[in-house]
């Protein structure tokens, strides 16, 4: 039986972290006040919140400056004709990075939006961790 769900439930998400590290390899908070504003609106409106900023920052910080490049559009010189000099993009995720952000979003939905979580395909944390280990 499908559980009853309201017709519409607002769900807000904080922005994901960008890949920017300081001289001590600490992650720099780049979205700044935007994250705070989303949290405040969620609280004021009693909306559900996916804490993507915190989760993605934890992931990036755990990976560190070099390994975290694997999540973003970092392309070596000559690797693609379109980018003969290469590309160093710390904002836009590649397919692997998108899949990792999706995994984080799924975890947030499972924890914070149970009526929506019932529609997700069951998975295990081991599956998600293994997918990340393969890269």
TORLO-785391 format. One record per atom (N, C-alpha, C, O): x, y, z; residue number from 1; atom name. Coordinates in steps of 0.2 Angstrom, whole numbers, padded with zeros to 4 digits. Example, Ala and Ser with C-alpha at 12.3 -4.5 7.8 and 13.67 -1.06 7.14 Angstrom:
2
SEGU    east   north      up   pos   site
SEGU    0066   -0028    0039     1      N
SEGU    0062   -0022    0039     1     CA
SEGU    0066   -0016    0039     1      C
SEGU    0071   -0017    0042     1      O
SEGU    0064   -0011    0035     2      N
SEGU    0068   -0005    0036     2     CA
SEGU    0064    0000    0039     2      C
SEGU    0067    0006    0040     2      O
//
This chain:
135
SEGU    east   north      up   pos   site
SEGU    0004   -0006    0000     1      N
SEGU    0000    0000    0000     1     CA
SEGU    0004    0006    0000     1      C
SEGU    0009    0007    0004     1      O
SEGU    0003    0011   -0004     2      N
SEGU    0006    0017   -0004     2     CA
SEGU    0004    0022    0001     2      C
SEGU   -0002    0023    0002     2      O
SEGU    0009    0025    0005     3      N
SEGU    0007    0029    0010     3     CA
SEGU    0004    0036    0008     3      C
SEGU    0006    0038    0002     3      O
SEGU    0000    0038    0012     4      N
SEGU   -0003    0045    0010     4     CA
SEGU    0002    0050    0011     4      C
SEGU    0005    0051    0016     4      O
SEGU    0002    0055    0006     5      N
SEGU    0007    0060    0006     5     CA
SEGU    0003    0067    0004     5      C
SEGU   -0001    0066    0000     5      O
SEGU    0005    0072    0007     6      N
SEGU    0001    0078    0005     6     CA
SEGU    0003    0080   -0002     6      C
SEGU    0008    0078   -0005     6      O
SEGU   -0002    0084   -0005     7      N
SEGU   -0001    0085   -0012     7     CA
SEGU    0005    0089   -0014     7      C
SEGU    0009    0088   -0019     7      O
SEGU    0008    0093   -0009     8      N
SEGU    0014    0097   -0010     8     CA
SEGU    0017    0098   -0003     8      C
SEGU    0014    0101    0001     8      O
SEGU    0023    0097   -0003     9      N
SEGU    0027    0098    0003     9     CA
SEGU    0034    0102    0001     9      C
SEGU    0038    0099   -0003     9      O
SEGU    0035    0108    0002    10      N
SEGU    0041    0111    0000    10     CA
SEGU    0047    0108    0004    10      C
SEGU    0047    0107    0010    10      O
SEGU    0052    0107    0000    11      N
SEGU    0058    0105    0002    11     CA
SEGU    0064    0109   -0001    11      C
SEGU    0064    0110   -0007    11      O
SEGU    0068    0112    0004    12      N
SEGU    0073    0117    0002    12     CA
SEGU    0080    0113    0002    12      C
SEGU    0080    0108    0006    12      O
SEGU    0085    0115   -0001    13      N
SEGU    0091    0112   -0001    13     CA
SEGU    0097    0118   -0001    13      C
SEGU    0096    0122   -0005    13      O
SEGU    0101    0117    0004    14      N
SEGU    0107    0122    0004    14     CA
SEGU    0111    0120   -0002    14      C
SEGU    0111    0115   -0004    14      O
SEGU    0115    0125   -0005    15      N
SEGU    0119    0124   -0010    15     CA
SEGU    0125    0120   -0008    15      C
SEGU    0127    0120   -0003    15      O
SEGU    0127    0116   -0013    16      N
SEGU    0133    0112   -0012    16     CA
SEGU    0139    0116   -0012    16      C
SEGU    0140    0122   -0014    16      O
SEGU    0144    0113   -0008    17      N
SEGU    0151    0117   -0007    17     CA
SEGU    0155    0117   -0014    17      C
SEGU    0154    0112   -0018    17      O
SEGU    0159    0122   -0015    18      N
SEGU    0163    0122   -0020    18     CA
SEGU    0170    0120   -0018    18      C
SEGU    0172    0119   -0012    18      O
SEGU    0174    0118   -0023    19      N
SEGU    0181    0115   -0022    19     CA
SEGU    0186    0121   -0021    19      C
SEGU    0189    0123   -0026    19      O
SEGU    0186    0124   -0015    20      N
SEGU    0191    0129   -0014    20     CA
SEGU    0194    0128   -0007    20      C
SEGU    0191    0128   -0002    20      O
SEGU    0201    0127   -0007    21      N
SEGU    0205    0126   -0001    21     CA
SEGU    0209    0131    0000    21      C
SEGU    0212    0135   -0004    21      O
SEGU    0210    0132    0007    22      N
SEGU    0215    0138    0009    22     CA
SEGU    0222    0135    0009    22      C
SEGU    0223    0129    0007    22      O
SEGU    0227    0139    0011    23      N
SEGU    0234    0137    0011    23     CA
SEGU    0236    0131    0016    23      C
SEGU    0241    0128    0015    23      O
SEGU    0231    0130    0021    24      N
SEGU    0232    0124    0025    24     CA
SEGU    0227    0118    0024    24      C
SEGU    0226    0114    0028    24      O
SEGU    0225    0118    0017    25      N
SEGU    0221    0113    0015    25     CA
SEGU    0214    0112    0018    25      C
SEGU    0211    0107    0018    25      O
SEGU    0212    0118    0021    26      N
SEGU    0205    0118    0024    26     CA
SEGU    0200    0121    0019    26      C
SEGU    0202    0125    0015    26      O
SEGU    0194    0118    0019    27      N
SEGU    0189    0120    0014    27     CA
SEGU    0187    0127    0016    27      C
SEGU    0185    0128    0021    27      O
SEGU    0186    0131    0010    28      N
SEGU    0184    0138    0011    28     CA
SEGU    0176    0138    0010    28      C
SEGU    0174    0135    0005    28      O
SEGU    0173    0142    0014    29      N
SEGU    0166    0143    0014    29     CA
SEGU    0164    0148    0008    29      C
SEGU    0165    0154    0009    29      O
SEGU    0162    0145    0002    30      N
SEGU    0161    0150   -0003    30     CA
SEGU    0154    0152   -0004    30      C
SEGU    0153    0158   -0006    30      O
SEGU    0149    0148   -0003    31      N
SEGU    0142    0151   -0004    31     CA
SEGU    0140    0156    0002    31      C
SEGU    0136    0160    0000    31      O
SEGU    0144    0156    0007    32      N
SEGU    0143    0162    0012    32     CA
SEGU    0135    0162    0015    32      C
SEGU    0132    0158    0017    32      O
SEGU    0133    0169    0014    33      N
SEGU    0126    0170    0017    33     CA
SEGU    0121    0167    0013    33      C
SEGU    0115    0166    0016    33      O
SEGU    0122    0164    0007    34      N
SEGU    0116    0161    0004    34     CA
SEGU    0114    0154    0008    34      C
SEGU    0108    0153    0008    34      O
SEGU    0119    0151    0010    35      N
SEGU    0117    0145    0014    35     CA
SEGU    0113    0147    0020    35      C
SEGU    0108    0144    0022    35      O
SEGU    0115    0152    0024    36      N
SEGU    0112    0154    0030    36     CA
SEGU    0105    0157    0028    36      C
SEGU    0100    0155    0032    36      O
SEGU    0104    0160    0022    37      N
SEGU    0097    0162    0020    37     CA
SEGU    0093    0156    0019    37      C
SEGU    0087    0156    0021    37      O
SEGU    0095    0151    0015    38      N
SEGU    0091    0145    0014    38     CA
SEGU    0089    0142    0021    38      C
SEGU    0083    0140    0021    38      O
SEGU    0093    0141    0025    39      N
SEGU    0092    0138    0032    39     CA
SEGU    0086    0143    0035    39      C
SEGU    0082    0140    0038    39      O
SEGU    0087    0149    0035    40      N
SEGU    0082    0154    0038    40     CA
SEGU    0075    0153    0035    40      C
SEGU    0070    0153    0039    40      O
SEGU    0075    0153    0029    41      N
SEGU    0069    0152    0025    41     CA
SEGU    0065    0146    0027    41      C
SEGU    0059    0145    0028    41      O
SEGU    0069    0140    0027    42      N
SEGU    0066    0134    0029    42     CA
SEGU    0064    0134    0036    42      C
SEGU    0058    0131    0037    42      O
SEGU    0067    0137    0040    43      N
SEGU    0065    0138    0047    43     CA
SEGU    0058    0142    0048    43      C
SEGU    0053    0140    0051    43      O
SEGU    0059    0148    0045    44      N
SEGU    0053    0152    0045    44     CA
SEGU    0047    0149    0042    44      C
SEGU    0041    0150    0044    44      O
SEGU    0047    0146    0036    45      N
SEGU    0042    0143    0033    45     CA
SEGU    0040    0136    0035    45      C
SEGU    0036    0133    0032    45      O
SEGU    0044    0133    0040    46      N
SEGU    0043    0126    0042    46     CA
SEGU    0044    0121    0036    46      C
SEGU    0040    0117    0036    46      O
SEGU    0048    0123    0032    47      N
SEGU    0049    0118    0026    47     CA
SEGU    0055    0113    0028    47      C
SEGU    0059    0115    0032    47      O
SEGU    0055    0108    0025    48      N
SEGU    0060    0103    0025    48     CA
SEGU    0066    0105    0022    48      C
SEGU    0066    0109    0017    48      O
SEGU    0072    0103    0025    49      N
SEGU    0078    0105    0022    49     CA
SEGU    0083    0100    0021    49      C
SEGU    0084    0095    0025    49      O
SEGU    0086    0100    0015    50      N
SEGU    0091    0095    0014    50     CA
SEGU    0098    0099    0015    50      C
SEGU    0099    0104    0011    50      O
SEGU    0102    0097    0019    51      N
SEGU    0108    0100    0021    51     CA
SEGU    0114    0098    0016    51      C
SEGU    0118    0095    0018    51      O
SEGU    0113    0100    0010    52      N
SEGU    0118    0098    0005    52     CA
SEGU    0125    0102    0006    52      C
SEGU    0130    0099    0004    52      O
SEGU    0125    0108    0009    53      N
SEGU    0131    0111    0010    53     CA
SEGU    0135    0108    0015    53      C
SEGU    0141    0107    0014    53      O
SEGU    0133    0106    0020    54      N
SEGU    0137    0103    0026    54     CA
SEGU    0139    0096    0023    54      C
SEGU    0145    0094    0024    54      O
SEGU    0135    0092    0020    55      N
SEGU    0136    0085    0018    55     CA
SEGU    0142    0086    0012    55      C
SEGU    0147    0082    0012    55      O
SEGU    0141    0090    0007    56      N
SEGU    0146    0091    0002    56     CA
SEGU    0153    0093    0005    56      C
SEGU    0158    0091    0002    56      O
SEGU    0152    0098    0009    57      N
SEGU    0159    0101    0012    57     CA
SEGU    0162    0095    0016    57      C
SEGU    0168    0095    0016    57      O
SEGU    0159    0091    0020    58      N
SEGU    0162    0085    0023    58     CA
SEGU    0165    0081    0018    58      C
SEGU    0171    0078    0019    58      O
SEGU    0162    0079    0012    59      N
SEGU    0165    0075    0007    59     CA
SEGU    0171    0078    0004    59      C
SEGU    0176    0075    0004    59      O
SEGU    0171    0084    0002    60      N
SEGU    0176    0088   -0001    60     CA
SEGU    0182    0088    0004    60      C
SEGU    0188    0087    0003    60      O
SEGU    0181    0090    0010    61      N
SEGU    0186    0091    0016    61     CA
SEGU    0189    0084    0017    61      C
SEGU    0195    0084    0018    61      O
SEGU    0185    0079    0017    62      N
SEGU    0188    0072    0018    62     CA
SEGU    0192    0070    0012    62      C
SEGU    0197    0066    0013    62      O
SEGU    0191    0072    0006    63      N
SEGU    0195    0070    0000    63     CA
SEGU    0201    0074    0000    63      C
SEGU    0206    0072   -0003    63      O
SEGU    0201    0080    0002    64      N
SEGU    0206    0085    0002    64     CA
SEGU    0207    0088   -0005    64      C
SEGU    0204    0086   -0010    64      O
SEGU    0212    0092   -0006    65      N
SEGU    0213    0096   -0012    65     CA
SEGU    0214    0092   -0018    65      C
SEGU    0211    0094   -0023    65      O
SEGU    0218    0087   -0018    66      N
SEGU    0220    0084   -0024    66     CA
SEGU    0215    0079   -0026    66      C
SEGU    0212    0079   -0032    66      O
SEGU    0213    0074   -0021    67      N
SEGU    0208    0069   -0023    67     CA
SEGU    0201    0072   -0025    67      C
SEGU    0197    0069   -0029    67      O
SEGU    0199    0078   -0022    68      N
SEGU    0193    0081   -0024    68     CA
SEGU    0192    0083   -0031    68      C
SEGU    0187    0084   -0033    68      O
SEGU    0198    0084   -0034    69      N
SEGU    0198    0086   -0041    69     CA
SEGU    0194    0081   -0045    69      C
SEGU    0191    0082   -0051    69      O
SEGU    0194    0074   -0043    70      N
SEGU    0190    0069   -0047    70     CA
SEGU    0183    0070   -0047    70      C
SEGU    0179    0067   -0051    70      O
SEGU    0180    0075   -0043    71      N
SEGU    0173    0076   -0043    71     CA
SEGU    0171    0082   -0048    71      C
SEGU    0165    0082   -0050    71      O
SEGU    0176    0086   -0050    72      N
SEGU    0174    0092   -0054    72     CA
SEGU    0177    0091   -0061    72      C
SEGU    0181    0086   -0063    72      O
SEGU    0176    0096   -0065    73      N
SEGU    0178    0096   -0072    73     CA
SEGU    0185    0098   -0072    73      C
SEGU    0187    0104   -0074    73      O
SEGU    0190    0094   -0071    74      N
SEGU    0197    0095   -0071    74     CA
SEGU    0199    0090   -0077    74      C
SEGU    0199    0084   -0077    74      O
SEGU    0201    0094   -0082    75      N
SEGU    0203    0090   -0089    75     CA
SEGU    0210    0092   -0090    75      C
SEGU    0212    0098   -0090    75      O
SEGU    0214    0087   -0092    76      N
SEGU    0221    0088   -0093    76     CA
SEGU    0222    0091   -0100    76      C
SEGU    0218    0090   -0104    76      O
SEGU    0228    0095   -0101    77      N
SEGU    0229    0098   -0108    77     CA
SEGU    0229    0092   -0113    77      C
SEGU    0232    0087   -0112    77      O
SEGU    0226    0093   -0119    78      N
SEGU    0225    0088   -0124    78     CA
SEGU    0221    0083   -0123    78      C
SEGU    0220    0078   -0128    78      O
SEGU    0218    0082   -0117    79      N
SEGU    0213    0076   -0116    79     CA
SEGU    0207    0077   -0120    79      C
SEGU    0204    0072   -0123    79      O
SEGU    0204    0083   -0122    80      N
SEGU    0198    0084   -0126    80     CA
SEGU    0200    0089   -0131    80      C
SEGU    0203    0095   -0129    80      O
SEGU    0198    0088   -0137    81      N
SEGU    0199    0094   -0142    81     CA
SEGU    0196    0100   -0140    81      C
SEGU    0199    0106   -0142    81      O
SEGU    0190    0100   -0137    82      N
SEGU    0187    0106   -0135    82     CA
SEGU    0191    0111   -0130    82      C
SEGU    0190    0117   -0130    82      O
SEGU    0195    0107   -0126    83      N
SEGU    0199    0111   -0121    83     CA
SEGU    0207    0109   -0122    83      C
SEGU    0209    0105   -0118    83      O
SEGU    0210    0112   -0127    84      N
SEGU    0217    0110   -0129    84     CA
SEGU    0221    0111   -0123    84      C
SEGU    0226    0108   -0122    84      O
SEGU    0220    0117   -0120    85      N
SEGU    0224    0119   -0114    85     CA
SEGU    0222    0115   -0107    85      C
SEGU    0225    0117   -0102    85      O
SEGU    0217    0112   -0108    86      N
SEGU    0214    0108   -0102    86     CA
SEGU    0209    0113   -0098    86      C
SEGU    0207    0118   -0101    86      O
SEGU    0206    0111   -0093    87      N
SEGU    0201    0114   -0089    87     CA
SEGU    0202    0113   -0082    87      C
SEGU    0203    0107   -0080    87      O
SEGU    0201    0118   -0078    88      N
SEGU    0202    0118   -0070    88     CA
SEGU    0195    0121   -0068    88      C
SEGU    0196    0127   -0066    88      O
SEGU    0190    0117   -0067    89      N
SEGU    0184    0120   -0065    89     CA
SEGU    0182    0117   -0058    89      C
SEGU    0181    0111   -0057    89      O
SEGU    0182    0122   -0053    90      N
SEGU    0180    0119   -0046    90     CA
SEGU    0173    0120   -0044    90      C
SEGU    0172    0120   -0038    90      O
SEGU    0169    0122   -0049    91      N
SEGU    0162    0123   -0047    91     CA
SEGU    0157    0118   -0050    91      C
SEGU    0153    0116   -0047    91      O
SEGU    0159    0116   -0056    92      N
SEGU    0154    0111   -0060    92     CA
SEGU    0157    0104   -0059    92      C
SEGU    0162    0103   -0060    92      O
SEGU    0152    0100   -0057    93      N
SEGU    0154    0093   -0056    93     CA
SEGU    0154    0089   -0063    93      C
SEGU    0150    0091   -0067    93      O
SEGU    0158    0084   -0063    94      N
SEGU    0158    0079   -0069    94     CA
SEGU    0153    0074   -0067    94      C
SEGU    0150    0074   -0062    94      O
SEGU    0152    0069   -0071    95      N
SEGU    0147    0063   -0070    95     CA
SEGU    0148    0060   -0063    95      C
SEGU    0144    0059   -0059    95      O
SEGU    0155    0058   -0061    96      N
SEGU    0156    0055   -0055    96     CA
SEGU    0154    0060   -0049    96      C
SEGU    0151    0058   -0044    96      O
SEGU    0156    0066   -0050    97      N
SEGU    0154    0071   -0044    97     CA
SEGU    0147    0072   -0043    97      C
SEGU    0144    0072   -0038    97      O
SEGU    0143    0072   -0049    98      N
SEGU    0136    0072   -0049    98     CA
SEGU    0133    0066   -0045    98      C
SEGU    0128    0067   -0041    98      O
SEGU    0136    0060   -0047    99      N
SEGU    0133    0054   -0044    99     CA
SEGU    0135    0054   -0036    99      C
SEGU    0130    0052   -0032    99      O
SEGU    0140    0057   -0034   100      N
SEGU    0142    0058   -0027   100     CA
SEGU    0137    0062   -0023   100      C
SEGU    0135    0061   -0018   100      O
SEGU    0135    0068   -0027   101      N
SEGU    0131    0073   -0024   101     CA
SEGU    0124    0070   -0024   101      C
SEGU    0120    0071   -0019   101      O
SEGU    0122    0066   -0029   102      N
SEGU    0115    0063   -0028   102     CA
SEGU    0115    0058   -0023   102      C
SEGU    0110    0057   -0019   102      O
SEGU    0120    0054   -0021   103      N
SEGU    0121    0050   -0015   103     CA
SEGU    0119    0054   -0009   103      C
SEGU    0116    0051   -0004   103      O
SEGU    0123    0059   -0009   104      N
SEGU    0122    0064   -0003   104     CA
SEGU    0114    0066   -0002   104      C
SEGU    0112    0066    0003   104      O
SEGU    0111    0068   -0008   105      N
SEGU    0104    0070   -0008   105     CA
SEGU    0100    0064   -0006   105      C
SEGU    0095    0065   -0002   105      O
SEGU    0101    0058   -0008   106      N
SEGU    0097    0053   -0006   106     CA
SEGU    0097    0052    0001   106      C
SEGU    0092    0050    0005   106      O
SEGU    0103    0052    0004   107      N
SEGU    0104    0051    0011   107     CA
SEGU    0100    0057    0015   107      C
SEGU    0097    0055    0020   107      O
SEGU    0101    0063    0013   108      N
SEGU    0097    0068    0016   108     CA
SEGU    0089    0067    0016   108      C
SEGU    0086    0068    0020   108      O
SEGU    0087    0065    0010   109      N
SEGU    0080    0063    0009   109     CA
SEGU    0078    0058    0014   109      C
SEGU    0073    0058    0017   109      O
SEGU    0082    0052    0014   110      N
SEGU    0080    0047    0019   110     CA
SEGU    0080    0049    0026   110      C
SEGU    0076    0047    0030   110      O
SEGU    0084    0054    0028   111      N
SEGU    0084    0056    0035   111     CA
SEGU    0079    0061    0036   111      C
SEGU    0076    0062    0042   111      O
SEGU    0078    0066    0031   112      N
SEGU    0074    0072    0033   112     CA
SEGU    0067    0072    0029   112      C
SEGU    0063    0077    0031   112      O
SEGU    0066    0068    0024   113      N
SEGU    0059    0068    0021   113     CA
SEGU    0056    0061    0020   113      C
SEGU    0056    0059    0014   113      O
SEGU    0054    0058    0025   114      N
SEGU    0052    0051    0025   114     CA
SEGU    0046    0050    0020   114      C
SEGU    0046    0045    0017   114      O
SEGU    0041    0055    0019   115      N
SEGU    0036    0054    0014   115     CA
SEGU    0039    0053    0007   115      C
SEGU    0036    0049    0003   115      O
SEGU    0044    0056    0006   116      N
SEGU    0048    0056   -0001   116     CA
SEGU    0052    0050   -0001   116      C
SEGU    0053    0047   -0007   116      O
SEGU    0055    0048    0004   117      N
SEGU    0060    0043    0004   117     CA
SEGU    0057    0036    0002   117      C
SEGU    0060    0032    0000   117      O
SEGU    0050    0035    0004   118      N
SEGU    0047    0029    0002   118     CA
SEGU    0047    0027   -0005   118      C
SEGU    0046    0022   -0008   118      O
SEGU    0048    0033   -0009   119      N
SEGU    0049    0032   -0017   119     CA
SEGU    0055    0030   -0019   119      C
SEGU    0056    0029   -0025   119      O
SEGU    0060    0030   -0015   120      N
SEGU    0067    0029   -0017   120     CA
SEGU    0069    0022   -0017   120      C
SEGU    0066    0018   -0014   120      O
SEGU    0073    0020   -0022   121      N
SEGU    0075    0013   -0023   121     CA
SEGU    0079    0011   -0017   121      C
SEGU    0084    0015   -0015   121      O
SEGU    0078    0006   -0013   122      N
SEGU    0082    0004   -0008   122     CA
SEGU    0090    0003   -0010   122      C
SEGU    0091    0000   -0015   122      O
SEGU    0094    0005   -0006   123      N
SEGU    0101    0005   -0007   123     CA
SEGU    0105    0004    0000   123      C
SEGU    0102    0005    0005   123      O
SEGU    0111    0002    0000   124      N
SEGU    0115    0002    0006   124     CA
SEGU    0121    0007    0006   124      C
SEGU    0123    0008    0000   124      O
SEGU    0123    0009    0012   125      N
SEGU    0128    0013    0012   125     CA
SEGU    0135    0010    0009   125      C
SEGU    0139    0013    0006   125      O
SEGU    0135    0003    0010   126      N
SEGU    0141   -0001    0007   126     CA
SEGU    0141    0000    0000   126      C
SEGU    0146    0001   -0003   126      O
SEGU    0135    0000   -0004   127      N
SEGU    0135    0001   -0011   127     CA
SEGU    0138    0007   -0013   127      C
SEGU    0141    0008   -0018   127      O
SEGU    0135    0013   -0009   128      N
SEGU    0137    0020   -0011   128     CA
SEGU    0145    0020   -0010   128      C
SEGU    0148    0023   -0014   128      O
SEGU    0147    0018   -0004   129      N
SEGU    0155    0018   -0003   129     CA
SEGU    0159    0014   -0008   129      C
SEGU    0164    0017   -0010   129      O
SEGU    0156    0009   -0010   130      N
SEGU    0160    0005   -0015   130     CA
SEGU    0160    0008   -0021   130      C
SEGU    0165    0008   -0025   130      O
SEGU    0155    0012   -0023   131      N
SEGU    0155    0015   -0030   131     CA
SEGU    0160    0021   -0029   131      C
SEGU    0163    0022   -0034   131      O
SEGU    0161    0024   -0024   132      N
SEGU    0166    0030   -0023   132     CA
SEGU    0173    0027   -0023   132      C
SEGU    0177    0030   -0025   132      O
SEGU    0174    0021   -0020   133      N
SEGU    0180    0018   -0020   133     CA
SEGU    0183    0016   -0027   133      C
SEGU    0189    0015   -0028   133      O
SEGU    0178    0014   -0031   134      N
SEGU    0180    0012   -0038   134     CA
SEGU    0183    0018   -0042   134      C
SEGU    0187    0016   -0047   134      O
SEGU    0182    0024   -0040   135      N
SEGU    0185    0029   -0044   135     CA
SEGU    0192    0031   -0043   135      C
SEGU    0195    0036   -0046   135      O
//
